[in-house]
């Protein structure tokens, strides 16, 4: 294993641990609103996946770039889906008294 690979793995492991620690400290009532907003902003991950794909020079790098782009896209789309679902909870239901202005 090269030193560069070991450094990358150490950085990835530290990022996982810090992310887990931060997310575990958020109360359950705030978790969904916070995550839906954060996921929709994480479009920057898609940019990172595109950069990785541009630097790929081996079949493994192409596979990793594909998975990075796929997971990043799912993350962004999931953020918007959850946000839309949460906002739908605040809309008046058809036939309710609030809709009639009573």
Backbone atoms as SQL, in Angstrom:
CREATE TABLE atoms (id INTEGER PRIMARY KEY, chain TEXT, resi INTEGER, resn TEXT, atom TEXT, x REAL, y REAL, z REAL);
INSERT INTO atoms VALUES
  (1, 'A', 1, 'UNK', 'N', 0.844, -1.183, 0.000),
  (2, 'A', 1, 'UNK', 'CA', 0.000, 0.000, 0.000),
  (3, 'A', 1, 'UNK', 'C', 0.886, 1.242, 0.000),
  (4, 'A', 2, 'UNK', 'N', 0.462, 2.209, -0.760),
  (5, 'A', 2, 'UNK', 'CA', 1.246, 3.433, -0.826),
  (6, 'A', 2, 'UNK', 'C', 0.891, 4.364, 0.341),
  (7, 'A', 3, 'UNK', 'N', 1.765, 5.297, 0.597),
  (8, 'A', 3, 'UNK', 'CA', 1.549, 6.262, 1.669),
  (9, 'A', 3, 'UNK', 'C', 0.338, 7.144, 1.342),
  (10, 'A', 4, 'UNK', 'N', 0.176, 7.486, 0.079),
  (11, 'A', 4, 'UNK', 'CA', -0.955, 8.321, -0.331),
  (12, 'A', 4, 'UNK', 'C', -2.284, 7.611, -0.064),
  (13, 'A', 5, 'UNK', 'N', -2.345, 6.318, -0.366),
  (14, 'A', 5, 'UNK', 'CA', -3.562, 5.552, -0.113),
  (15, 'A', 5, 'UNK', 'C', -3.854, 5.474, 1.384),
  (16, 'A', 6, 'UNK', 'N', -2.845, 5.250, 2.185),
  (17, 'A', 6, 'UNK', 'CA', -3.031, 5.206, 3.636),
  (18, 'A', 6, 'UNK', 'C', -3.516, 6.555, 4.175),
  (19, 'A', 7, 'UNK', 'N', -2.968, 7.648, 3.652),
  (20, 'A', 7, 'UNK', 'CA', -3.428, 8.976, 4.062),
  (21, 'A', 7, 'UNK', 'C', -4.891, 9.193, 3.678),
  (22, 'A', 8, 'UNK', 'N', -5.271, 8.769, 2.468),
  (23, 'A', 8, 'UNK', 'CA', -6.656, 8.909, 2.023),
  (24, 'A', 8, 'UNK', 'C', -7.601, 8.077, 2.887),
  (25, 'A', 9, 'UNK', 'N', -7.194, 6.852, 3.218),
  (26, 'A', 9, 'UNK', 'CA', -8.026, 5.998, 4.067),
  (27, 'A', 9, 'UNK', 'C', -8.166, 6.568, 5.482),
  (28, 'A', 10, 'UNK', 'N', -7.082, 7.126, 6.007),
  (29, 'A', 10, 'UNK', 'CA', -7.139, 7.747, 7.338),
  (30, 'A', 10, 'UNK', 'C', -8.068, 8.955, 7.327),
  (31, 'A', 11, 'UNK', 'N', -7.994, 9.779, 6.292),
  (32, 'A', 11, 'UNK', 'CA', -8.876, 10.941, 6.181),
  (33, 'A', 11, 'UNK', 'C', -10.329, 10.516, 6.055),
  (34, 'A', 12, 'UNK', 'N', -10.587, 9.486, 5.254),
  (35, 'A', 12, 'UNK', 'CA', -11.947, 8.973, 5.087),
  (36, 'A', 12, 'UNK', 'C', -12.495, 8.444, 6.412),
  (37, 'A', 13, 'UNK', 'N', -11.674, 7.707, 7.141),
  (38, 'A', 13, 'UNK', 'CA', -12.102, 7.161, 8.439),
  (39, 'A', 13, 'UNK', 'C', -12.396, 8.280, 9.432),
  (40, 'A', 14, 'UNK', 'N', -11.554, 9.282, 9.469),
  (41, 'A', 14, 'UNK', 'CA', -11.801, 10.419, 10.363),
  (42, 'A', 14, 'UNK', 'C', -13.083, 11.159, 9.979),
  (43, 'A', 15, 'UNK', 'N', -13.332, 11.325, 8.686),
  (44, 'A', 15, 'UNK', 'CA', -14.557, 11.985, 8.232),
  (45, 'A', 15, 'UNK', 'C', -15.791, 11.182, 8.652),
  (46, 'A', 16, 'UNK', 'N', -15.704, 9.851, 8.556),
  (47, 'A', 16, 'UNK', 'CA', -16.817, 9.006, 8.992),
  (48, 'A', 16, 'UNK', 'C', -17.083, 9.163, 10.490),
  (49, 'A', 17, 'UNK', 'N', -16.029, 9.149, 11.274),
  (50, 'A', 17, 'UNK', 'CA', -16.183, 9.263, 12.721),
  (51, 'A', 17, 'UNK', 'C', -16.736, 10.628, 13.134),
  (52, 'A', 18, 'UNK', 'N', -16.225, 11.678, 12.541),
  (53, 'A', 18, 'UNK', 'CA', -16.719, 13.023, 12.862),
  (54, 'A', 18, 'UNK', 'C', -18.173, 13.172, 12.416),
  (55, 'A', 19, 'UNK', 'N', -18.497, 12.707, 11.226),
  (56, 'A', 19, 'UNK', 'CA', -19.881, 12.776, 10.739),
  (57, 'A', 19, 'UNK', 'C', -20.840, 12.020, 11.635),
  (58, 'A', 20, 'UNK', 'N', -20.447, 10.825, 12.046),
  (59, 'A', 20, 'UNK', 'CA', -21.299, 10.037, 12.943),
  (60, 'A', 20, 'UNK', 'C', -21.497, 10.756, 14.266),
  (61, 'A', 21, 'UNK', 'N', -20.437, 11.324, 14.800),
  (62, 'A', 21, 'UNK', 'CA', -20.514, 12.017, 16.087),
  (63, 'A', 21, 'UNK', 'C', -21.420, 13.240, 15.997),
  (64, 'A', 22, 'UNK', 'N', -21.314, 13.993, 14.922),
  (65, 'A', 22, 'UNK', 'CA', -22.153, 15.189, 14.756),
  (66, 'A', 22, 'UNK', 'C', -23.622, 14.804, 14.599),
  (67, 'A', 23, 'UNK', 'N', -23.907, 13.838, 13.765),
  (68, 'A', 23, 'UNK', 'CA', -25.290, 13.438, 13.513),
  (69, 'A', 23, 'UNK', 'C', -25.912, 12.804, 14.752),
  (70, 'A', 24, 'UNK', 'N', -25.144, 12.069, 15.530),
  (71, 'A', 24, 'UNK', 'CA', -25.705, 11.407, 16.709),
  (72, 'A', 24, 'UNK', 'C', -26.087, 12.400, 17.804),
  (73, 'A', 25, 'UNK', 'N', -25.558, 13.621, 17.760),
  (74, 'A', 25, 'UNK', 'CA', -25.872, 14.629, 18.776),
  (75, 'A', 25, 'UNK', 'C', -27.133, 15.428, 18.448),
  (76, 'A', 26, 'UNK', 'N', -27.705, 15.238, 17.268),
  (77, 'A', 26, 'UNK', 'CA', -28.897, 15.990, 16.865),
  (78, 'A', 26, 'UNK', 'C', -30.144, 15.295, 17.406),
  (79, 'A', 27, 'UNK', 'N', -31.048, 16.035, 18.073),
  (80, 'A', 27, 'UNK', 'CA', -32.278, 15.420, 18.585),
  (81, 'A', 27, 'UNK', 'C', -33.126, 14.852, 17.434),
  (82, 'A', 28, 'UNK', 'N', -33.877, 13.824, 17.731),
  (83, 'A', 28, 'UNK', 'CA', -34.684, 13.149, 16.708),
  (84, 'A', 28, 'UNK', 'C', -35.682, 14.099, 16.050),
  (85, 'A', 29, 'UNK', 'N', -36.221, 15.058, 16.801),
  (86, 'A', 29, 'UNK', 'CA', -37.214, 15.970, 16.228),
  (87, 'A', 29, 'UNK', 'C', -36.595, 16.921, 15.199),
  (88, 'A', 30, 'UNK', 'N', -35.307, 17.150, 15.267),
  (89, 'A', 30, 'UNK', 'CA', -34.653, 18.045, 14.316),
  (90, 'A', 30, 'UNK', 'C', -33.917, 17.302, 13.210),
  (91, 'A', 31, 'UNK', 'N', -33.803, 16.016, 13.318),
  (92, 'A', 31, 'UNK', 'CA', -32.984, 15.261, 12.376),
  (93, 'A', 31, 'UNK', 'C', -33.517, 15.343, 10.948),
  (94, 'A', 32, 'UNK', 'N', -34.804, 15.098, 10.748),
  (95, 'A', 32, 'UNK', 'CA', -35.347, 15.092, 9.389),
  (96, 'A', 32, 'UNK', 'C', -35.284, 16.461, 8.732),
  (97, 'A', 33, 'UNK', 'N', -35.711, 17.554, 9.405),
  (98, 'A', 33, 'UNK', 'CA', -35.587, 18.861, 8.732),
  (99, 'A', 33, 'UNK', 'C', -34.136, 19.233, 8.427),
  (100, 'A', 34, 'UNK', 'N', -33.243, 18.944, 9.338),
  (101, 'A', 34, 'UNK', 'CA', -31.843, 19.290, 9.128),
  (102, 'A', 34, 'UNK', 'C', -31.250, 18.488, 7.971),
  (103, 'A', 35, 'UNK', 'N', -31.536, 17.199, 7.934),
  (104, 'A', 35, 'UNK', 'CA', -30.961, 16.352, 6.899),
  (105, 'A', 35, 'UNK', 'C', -31.552, 16.647, 5.529),
  (106, 'A', 36, 'UNK', 'N', -32.832, 16.981, 5.456),
  (107, 'A', 36, 'UNK', 'CA', -33.417, 17.262, 4.145),
  (108, 'A', 36, 'UNK', 'C', -32.805, 18.521, 3.548),
  (109, 'A', 37, 'UNK', 'N', -32.595, 19.522, 4.374),
  (110, 'A', 37, 'UNK', 'CA', -31.953, 20.731, 3.873),
  (111, 'A', 37, 'UNK', 'C', -30.501, 20.499, 3.509),
  (112, 'A', 38, 'UNK', 'N', -29.793, 19.764, 4.326),
  (113, 'A', 38, 'UNK', 'CA', -28.376, 19.501, 4.067),
  (114, 'A', 38, 'UNK', 'C', -28.195, 18.636, 2.824),
  (115, 'A', 39, 'UNK', 'N', -29.044, 17.651, 2.634),
  (116, 'A', 39, 'UNK', 'CA', -28.904, 16.781, 1.470),
  (117, 'A', 39, 'UNK', 'C', -29.137, 17.535, 0.171),
  (118, 'A', 40, 'UNK', 'N', -30.089, 18.456, 0.175),
  (119, 'A', 40, 'UNK', 'CA', -30.345, 19.194, -1.058),
  (120, 'A', 40, 'UNK', 'C', -29.185, 20.129, -1.389),
  (121, 'A', 41, 'UNK', 'N', -28.468, 20.584, -0.388),
  (122, 'A', 41, 'UNK', 'CA', -27.319, 21.460, -0.611),
  (123, 'A', 41, 'UNK', 'C', -26.096, 20.666, -1.063),
  (124, 'A', 42, 'UNK', 'N', -26.070, 19.402, -0.819),
  (125, 'A', 42, 'UNK', 'CA', -24.889, 18.592, -1.100),
  (126, 'A', 42, 'UNK', 'C', -24.664, 18.308, -2.583),
  (127, 'A', 43, 'UNK', 'N', -25.183, 19.156, -3.426),
  (128, 'A', 43, 'UNK', 'CA', -24.889, 19.029, -4.851),
  (129, 'A', 43, 'UNK', 'C', -23.407, 19.173, -5.136),
  (130, 'A', 44, 'UNK', 'N', -22.680, 19.751, -4.182),
  (131, 'A', 44, 'UNK', 'CA', -21.232, 19.888, -4.364),
  (132, 'A', 44, 'UNK', 'C', -20.571, 18.514, -4.438),
  (133, 'A', 45, 'UNK', 'N', -21.201, 17.507, -3.872),
  (134, 'A', 45, 'UNK', 'CA', -20.658, 16.149, -3.950),
  (135, 'A', 45, 'UNK', 'C', -20.696, 15.660, -5.392),
  (136, 'A', 46, 'UNK', 'N', -21.715, 16.065, -6.132),
  (137, 'A', 46, 'UNK', 'CA', -21.794, 15.690, -7.545),
  (138, 'A', 46, 'UNK', 'C', -20.606, 16.298, -8.294),
  (139, 'A', 47, 'UNK', 'N', -20.264, 17.523, -7.965),
  (140, 'A', 47, 'UNK', 'CA', -19.105, 18.164, -8.602),
  (141, 'A', 47, 'UNK', 'C', -17.836, 17.371, -8.281),
  (142, 'A', 48, 'UNK', 'N', -17.688, 16.934, -7.038),
  (143, 'A', 48, 'UNK', 'CA', -16.536, 16.116, -6.672),
  (144, 'A', 48, 'UNK', 'C', -16.487, 14.817, -7.446),
  (145, 'A', 49, 'UNK', 'N', -17.645, 14.203, -7.650),
  (146, 'A', 49, 'UNK', 'CA', -17.691, 12.952, -8.412),
  (147, 'A', 49, 'UNK', 'C', -17.286, 13.183, -9.866),
  (148, 'A', 50, 'UNK', 'N', -17.682, 14.315, -10.425),
  (149, 'A', 50, 'UNK', 'CA', -17.301, 14.632, -11.803),
  (150, 'A', 50, 'UNK', 'C', -15.785, 14.867, -11.893),
  (151, 'A', 51, 'UNK', 'N', -15.240, 15.526, -10.885),
  (152, 'A', 51, 'UNK', 'CA', -13.784, 15.750, -10.871),
  (153, 'A', 51, 'UNK', 'C', -13.048, 14.421, -10.773),
  (154, 'A', 52, 'UNK', 'N', -13.534, 13.528, -9.923),
  (155, 'A', 52, 'UNK', 'CA', -12.921, 12.203, -9.801),
  (156, 'A', 52, 'UNK', 'C', -12.987, 11.459, -11.129),
  (157, 'A', 53, 'UNK', 'N', -14.128, 11.556, -11.809),
  (158, 'A', 53, 'UNK', 'CA', -14.275, 10.877, -13.093),
  (159, 'A', 53, 'UNK', 'C', -13.295, 11.445, -14.121),
  (160, 'A', 54, 'UNK', 'N', -13.061, 12.750, -14.069),
  (161, 'A', 54, 'UNK', 'CA', -12.120, 13.356, -15.004),
  (162, 'A', 54, 'UNK', 'C', -10.674, 12.943, -14.760),
  (163, 'A', 55, 'UNK', 'N', -10.354, 12.607, -13.525),
  (164, 'A', 55, 'UNK', 'CA', -8.990, 12.206, -13.181),
  (165, 'A', 55, 'UNK', 'C', -8.784, 10.690, -13.235),
  (166, 'A', 56, 'UNK', 'N', -9.838, 9.945, -13.509),
  (167, 'A', 56, 'UNK', 'CA', -9.748, 8.482, -13.507),
  (168, 'A', 56, 'UNK', 'C', -8.812, 8.003, -14.610),
  (169, 'A', 57, 'UNK', 'N', -7.968, 7.031, -14.249),
  (170, 'A', 57, 'UNK', 'CA', -7.034, 6.487, -15.226),
  (171, 'A', 57, 'UNK', 'C', -6.959, 4.962, -15.195),
  (172, 'A', 58, 'UNK', 'N', -7.872, 4.337, -14.448),
  (173, 'A', 58, 'UNK', 'CA', -7.893, 2.883, -14.399),
  (174, 'A', 58, 'UNK', 'C', -9.353, 2.423, -14.302),
  (175, 'A', 59, 'UNK', 'N', -9.593, 1.152, -14.592),
  (176, 'A', 59, 'UNK', 'CA', -10.976, 0.661, -14.498),
  (177, 'A', 59, 'UNK', 'C', -11.569, 0.827, -13.091),
  (178, 'A', 60, 'UNK', 'N', -10.753, 0.621, -12.053),
  (179, 'A', 60, 'UNK', 'CA', -11.261, 0.776, -10.682),
  (180, 'A', 60, 'UNK', 'C', -11.650, 2.225, -10.400),
  (181, 'A', 61, 'UNK', 'N', -10.868, 3.141, -10.915),
  (182, 'A', 61, 'UNK', 'CA', -11.174, 4.556, -10.721),
  (183, 'A', 61, 'UNK', 'C', -12.488, 4.919, -11.411),
  (184, 'A', 62, 'UNK', 'N', -12.737, 4.343, -12.596),
  (185, 'A', 62, 'UNK', 'CA', -14.001, 4.599, -13.288),
  (186, 'A', 62, 'UNK', 'C', -15.180, 4.029, -12.503),
  (187, 'A', 63, 'UNK', 'N', -15.001, 2.844, -11.935),
  (188, 'A', 63, 'UNK', 'CA', -16.068, 2.238, -11.130),
  (189, 'A', 63, 'UNK', 'C', -16.354, 3.097, -9.894),
  (190, 'A', 64, 'UNK', 'N', -15.290, 3.534, -9.213),
  (191, 'A', 64, 'UNK', 'CA', -15.475, 4.390, -8.036),
  (192, 'A', 64, 'UNK', 'C', -16.123, 5.717, -8.405),
  (193, 'A', 65, 'UNK', 'N', -15.740, 6.284, -9.542),
  (194, 'A', 65, 'UNK', 'CA', -16.344, 7.536, -9.994),
  (195, 'A', 65, 'UNK', 'C', -17.825, 7.344, -10.287),
  (196, 'A', 66, 'UNK', 'N', -18.178, 6.212, -10.898),
  (197, 'A', 66, 'UNK', 'CA', -19.579, 5.930, -11.174),
  (198, 'A', 66, 'UNK', 'C', -20.382, 5.836, -9.883),
  (199, 'A', 67, 'UNK', 'N', -19.864, 5.086, -8.906),
  (200, 'A', 67, 'UNK', 'CA', -20.588, 4.949, -7.643),
  (201, 'A', 67, 'UNK', 'C', -20.656, 6.272, -6.884),
  (202, 'A', 68, 'UNK', 'N', -19.584, 7.061, -6.957),
  (203, 'A', 68, 'UNK', 'CA', -19.605, 8.374, -6.304),
  (204, 'A', 68, 'UNK', 'C', -20.686, 9.253, -6.918),
  (205, 'A', 69, 'UNK', 'N', -20.783, 9.266, -8.230),
  (206, 'A', 69, 'UNK', 'CA', -21.810, 10.077, -8.902),
  (207, 'A', 69, 'UNK', 'C', -23.214, 9.542, -8.611),
  (208, 'A', 70, 'UNK', 'N', -23.377, 8.224, -8.603),
  (209, 'A', 70, 'UNK', 'CA', -24.696, 7.644, -8.339),
  (210, 'A', 70, 'UNK', 'C', -25.161, 7.945, -6.915),
  (211, 'A', 71, 'UNK', 'N', -24.286, 7.753, -5.937),
  (212, 'A', 71, 'UNK', 'CA', -24.668, 8.032, -4.552),
  (213, 'A', 71, 'UNK', 'C', -24.886, 9.521, -4.314),
  (214, 'A', 72, 'UNK', 'N', -24.092, 10.355, -4.959),
  (215, 'A', 72, 'UNK', 'CA', -24.278, 11.802, -4.821),
  (216, 'A', 72, 'UNK', 'C', -25.623, 12.222, -5.399),
  (217, 'A', 73, 'UNK', 'N', -25.977, 11.672, -6.547),
  (218, 'A', 73, 'UNK', 'CA', -27.266, 12.002, -7.154),
  (219, 'A', 73, 'UNK', 'C', -28.426, 11.524, -6.275),
  (220, 'A', 74, 'UNK', 'N', -28.293, 10.324, -5.716),
  (221, 'A', 74, 'UNK', 'CA', -29.345, 9.830, -4.813),
  (222, 'A', 74, 'UNK', 'C', -29.458, 10.712, -3.585),
  (223, 'A', 75, 'UNK', 'N', -28.351, 11.194, -3.080),
  (224, 'A', 75, 'UNK', 'CA', -28.344, 12.062, -1.911),
  (225, 'A', 75, 'UNK', 'C', -29.079, 13.368, -2.201),
  (226, 'A', 76, 'UNK', 'N', -28.798, 13.978, -3.338),
  (227, 'A', 76, 'UNK', 'CA', -29.440, 15.239, -3.688),
  (228, 'A', 76, 'UNK', 'C', -30.932, 15.032, -3.934),
  (229, 'A', 77, 'UNK', 'N', -31.284, 14.030, -4.724),
  (230, 'A', 77, 'UNK', 'CA', -32.695, 13.766, -5.016),
  (231, 'A', 77, 'UNK', 'C', -33.445, 13.406, -3.735),
  (232, 'A', 78, 'UNK', 'N', -32.842, 12.595, -2.889),
  (233, 'A', 78, 'UNK', 'CA', -33.476, 12.234, -1.615),
  (234, 'A', 78, 'UNK', 'C', -33.728, 13.446, -0.738),
  (235, 'A', 79, 'UNK', 'N', -32.806, 14.391, -0.734),
  (236, 'A', 79, 'UNK', 'CA', -32.998, 15.616, 0.038),
  (237, 'A', 79, 'UNK', 'C', -34.202, 16.393, -0.438),
  (238, 'A', 80, 'UNK', 'N', -34.356, 16.506, -1.753),
  (239, 'A', 80, 'UNK', 'CA', -35.513, 17.221, -2.287),
  (240, 'A', 80, 'UNK', 'C', -36.812, 16.466, -2.036),
  (241, 'A', 81, 'UNK', 'N', -36.793, 15.149, -2.126),
  (242, 'A', 81, 'UNK', 'CA', -38.004, 14.357, -1.883),
  (243, 'A', 81, 'UNK', 'C', -38.456, 14.508, -0.434),
  (244, 'A', 82, 'UNK', 'N', -37.527, 14.414, 0.495),
  (245, 'A', 82, 'UNK', 'CA', -37.878, 14.546, 1.913),
  (246, 'A', 82, 'UNK', 'C', -38.375, 15.961, 2.201),
  (247, 'A', 83, 'UNK', 'N', -37.730, 16.969, 1.629),
  (248, 'A', 83, 'UNK', 'CA', -38.160, 18.346, 1.837),
  (249, 'A', 83, 'UNK', 'C', -39.565, 18.557, 1.289),
  (250, 'A', 84, 'UNK', 'N', -39.830, 18.045, 0.097),
  (251, 'A', 84, 'UNK', 'CA', -41.168, 18.174, -0.490),
  (252, 'A', 84, 'UNK', 'C', -42.214, 17.478, 0.366),
  (253, 'A', 85, 'UNK', 'N', -41.862, 16.335, 0.882),
  (254, 'A', 85, 'UNK', 'CA', -42.800, 15.593, 1.731),
  (255, 'A', 85, 'UNK', 'C', -43.087, 16.351, 3.028),
  (256, 'A', 86, 'UNK', 'N', -42.046, 16.949, 3.603),
  (257, 'A', 86, 'UNK', 'CA', -42.241, 17.724, 4.836),
  (258, 'A', 86, 'UNK', 'C', -43.100, 18.950, 4.566),
  (259, 'A', 87, 'UNK', 'N', -42.852, 19.647, 3.463),
  (260, 'A', 87, 'UNK', 'CA', -43.654, 20.823, 3.147),
  (261, 'A', 87, 'UNK', 'C', -45.097, 20.446, 2.851),
  (262, 'A', 88, 'UNK', 'N', -45.312, 19.259, 2.314),
  (263, 'A', 88, 'UNK', 'CA', -46.673, 18.780, 2.058),
  (264, 'A', 88, 'UNK', 'C', -47.473, 18.595, 3.334),
  (265, 'A', 89, 'UNK', 'N', -46.804, 18.382, 4.443),
  (266, 'A', 89, 'UNK', 'CA', -47.510, 18.216, 5.713),
  (267, 'A', 89, 'UNK', 'C', -48.146, 19.522, 6.172),
  (268, 'A', 90, 'UNK', 'N', -47.679, 20.651, 5.663),
  (269, 'A', 90, 'UNK', 'CA', -48.198, 21.940, 6.089),
  (270, 'A', 90, 'UNK', 'C', -49.278, 22.489, 5.169),
  (271, 'A', 91, 'UNK', 'N', -49.587, 21.802, 4.080),
  (272, 'A', 91, 'UNK', 'CA', -50.631, 22.243, 3.160),
  (273, 'A', 91, 'UNK', 'C', -51.999, 21.859, 3.721),
  (274, 'A', 92, 'UNK', 'N', -52.992, 22.701, 3.450),
  (275, 'A', 92, 'UNK', 'CA', -54.357, 22.404, 3.891),
  (276, 'A', 92, 'UNK', 'C', -54.910, 21.263, 3.053),
  (277, 'A', 93, 'UNK', 'N', -55.620, 20.383, 3.695),
  (278, 'A', 93, 'UNK', 'CA', -56.221, 19.252, 2.986),
  (279, 'A', 93, 'UNK', 'C', -57.514, 19.716, 2.309),
  (280, 'A', 94, 'UNK', 'N', -57.829, 19.138, 1.161),
  (281, 'A', 94, 'UNK', 'CA', -59.079, 19.505, 0.482),
  (282, 'A', 94, 'UNK', 'C', -60.285, 19.224, 1.381),
  (283, 'A', 95, 'UNK', 'N', -61.191, 20.176, 1.438),
  (284, 'A', 95, 'UNK', 'CA', -62.404, 20.002, 2.240),
  (285, 'A', 95, 'UNK', 'C', -62.232, 20.370, 3.703),
  (286, 'A', 96, 'UNK', 'N', -61.081, 20.858, 4.089),
  (287, 'A', 96, 'UNK', 'CA', -60.890, 21.211, 5.501),
  (288, 'A', 96, 'UNK', 'C', -61.432, 22.610, 5.746),
  (289, 'A', 97, 'UNK', 'N', -61.646, 22.938, 7.022),
  (290, 'A', 97, 'UNK', 'CA', -62.179, 24.233, 7.396),
  (291, 'A', 97, 'UNK', 'C', -61.195, 25.353, 7.082),
  (292, 'A', 98, 'UNK', 'N', -59.907, 25.081, 7.154),
  (293, 'A', 98, 'UNK', 'CA', -58.904, 26.116, 6.882),
  (294, 'A', 98, 'UNK', 'C', -58.974, 26.588, 5.433),
  (295, 'A', 99, 'UNK', 'N', -59.298, 25.677, 4.528),
  (296, 'A', 99, 'UNK', 'CA', -59.358, 26.037, 3.131),
  (297, 'A', 99, 'UNK', 'C', -60.515, 26.972, 2.829),
  (298, 'A', 100, 'UNK', 'N', -61.629, 26.808, 3.567),
  (299, 'A', 100, 'UNK', 'CA', -62.821, 27.625, 3.342),
  (300, 'A', 100, 'UNK', 'C', -62.710, 28.981, 4.044),
  (301, 'A', 101, 'UNK', 'N', -61.711, 29.185, 4.868),
  (302, 'A', 101, 'UNK', 'CA', -61.541, 30.432, 5.577),
  (303, 'A', 101, 'UNK', 'C', -62.399, 30.554, 6.814),
  (304, 'A', 102, 'UNK', 'N', -62.913, 29.442, 7.314),
  (305, 'A', 102, 'UNK', 'CA', -63.783, 29.451, 8.509),
  (306, 'A', 102, 'UNK', 'C', -62.991, 29.290, 9.761);
